[in-house]
Amino acid sequence: MKKSLAHPGSPTHFPRSHFIMKKLLAEILGTFFLVFAGTGAIVIDQASGGAIGHPGIALTFGLVVLAMIHTFGDVSGAHLNPAVTLGFAVAGRMPWRDVPGYILAQIIGAIAASGTLRLLFPADTTSLGATLPAGPPLQSFVLEIILTAMLMLTILSVSTGAREKGITAGIAIGAVIALEALFAGPICGASMNPARSLAPALVSGHLDHLWIYLTAPVIGALVAVPLCRAVREPHV
């Protein structure tokens, strides 16, 4: 027999798969808008001769995450990031059985966004906003670990369970992303998100140094879990 759950505020019972599908759709849409707006800002900045500028790009990433948290946070938690999903699972905030679906949904949303940007800007020379190190690869690798650890530590501190929801969570997480993109973006790209880096790299065919942005954010997110437990009560 399928396990049924009551939707909050409704007497009707739905199977668990009903809510899982809604969560996965929310992750697809949220990650699509994150990558479309964030990397789109990079593409449009190039196409417009620098009209947006680096501060504008950093602010775009922060604002779109803020918007997606308020839009989908009460549905899926608005992870929008495989590293964040893994961090929540390691912290015991979400069941491991949900992790593969979340990560696949995030990758689908990200690739759809990069594909859309490719159709809209076929002459783009920015590799669709792909993240690339400006200096030595090891420098960017360490930077991405530290940046993602800071981001995940903030997320764990302002979220409830695996849900990033509420004005405090949205502002704090969006601000951290904008801050990190503002000061570290020119060196490492400040990805902090494997899906955000994977999608433009795959669609544009520029896979150089992709390993940095697939591994470092995951390591950073995992490092943040014991750090959060060390400074907070052991409910994390």
TAJOLIN-V363920 format. One record per residue. N is the residue number from 1. RES is the residue in one small letter. OMEGA is omega in whole degrees, 0 to 359 (* if undefined). Layout:
# TAJOLIN-V363920
n = <N,N>
res = <RES,RES>
omega = <OMEGA,OMEGA>
This chain:
# TAJOLIN-V363920
n = <1,2,3,4,5,6,7,8,9,10,11,12,13,14,15,16,17,18,19,20,21,22,23,24,25,26,27,28,29,30,31,32,33,34,35,36,37,38,39,40,41,42,43,44,45,46,47,48,49,50,51,52,53,54,55,56,57,58,59,60,61,62,63,64,65,66,67,68,69,70,71,72,73,74,75,76,77,78,79,80,81,82,83,84,85,86,87,88,89,90,91,92,93,94,95,96,97,98,99,100,101,102,103,104,105,106,107,108,109,110,111,112,113,114,115,116,117,118,119,120,121,122,123,124,125,126,127,128,129,130,131,132,133,134,135,136,137,138,139,140,141,142,143,144,145,146,147,148,149,150,151,152,153,154,155,156,157,158,159,160,161,162,163,164,165,166,167,168,169,170,171,172,173,174,175,176,177,178,179,180,181,182,183,184,185,186,187,188,189,190,191,192,193,194,195,196,197,198,199,200,201,202,203,204,205,206,207,208,209,210,211,212,213,214,215,216,217,218,219,220,221,222,223,224,225,226,227,228,229,230,231,232,233,234,235,236>
res = <m,k,k,s,l,a,h,p,g,s,p,t,h,f,p,r,s,h,f,i,m,k,k,l,l,a,e,i,l,g,t,f,f,l,v,f,a,g,t,g,a,i,v,i,d,q,a,s,g,g,a,i,g,h,p,g,i,a,l,t,f,g,l,v,v,l,a,m,i,h,t,f,g,d,v,s,g,a,h,l,n,p,a,v,t,l,g,f,a,v,a,g,r,m,p,w,r,d,v,p,g,y,i,l,a,q,i,i,g,a,i,a,a,s,g,t,l,r,l,l,f,p,a,d,t,t,s,l,g,a,t,l,p,a,g,p,p,l,q,s,f,v,l,e,i,i,l,t,a,m,l,m,l,t,i,l,s,v,s,t,g,a,r,e,k,g,i,t,a,g,i,a,i,g,a,v,i,a,l,e,a,l,f,a,g,p,i,c,g,a,s,m,n,p,a,r,s,l,a,p,a,l,v,s,g,h,l,d,h,l,w,i,y,l,t,a,p,v,i,g,a,l,v,a,v,p,l,c,r,a,v,r,e,p,h,v>
omega = <179,177,180,180,178,176,181,177,182,179,183,179,179,175,181,181,179,182,177,180,177,178,182,177,178,179,177,182,182,180,176,183,177,183,180,182,185,179,175,177,178,180,182,176,178,183,183,179,176,182,182,179,182,178,178,178,179,180,179,179,180,183,181,175,176,181,182,176,179,181,188,184,181,178,185,188,179,176,176,192,179,180,179,178,178,178,177,181,179,179,180,182,180,181,180,182,180,187,181,180,178,183,178,179,180,180,178,180,181,180,177,179,179,176,178,178,177,179,182,184,184,182,183,179,182,186,178,177,179,180,180,179,177,180,178,180,181,178,179,179,180,178,181,177,182,181,181,177,178,179,182,177,177,181,180,184,184,182,175,186,177,184,174,186,177,185,179,180,182,181,182,183,178,180,179,179,178,180,183,177,183,185,183,182,182,182,186,183,179,181,181,189,180,181,180,180,183,187,180,178,180,185,181,180,179,186,181,176,180,181,180,189,173,185,185,179,179,178,180,179,180,177,184,183,177,177,179,178,183,184,182,178,188,175,182,*>
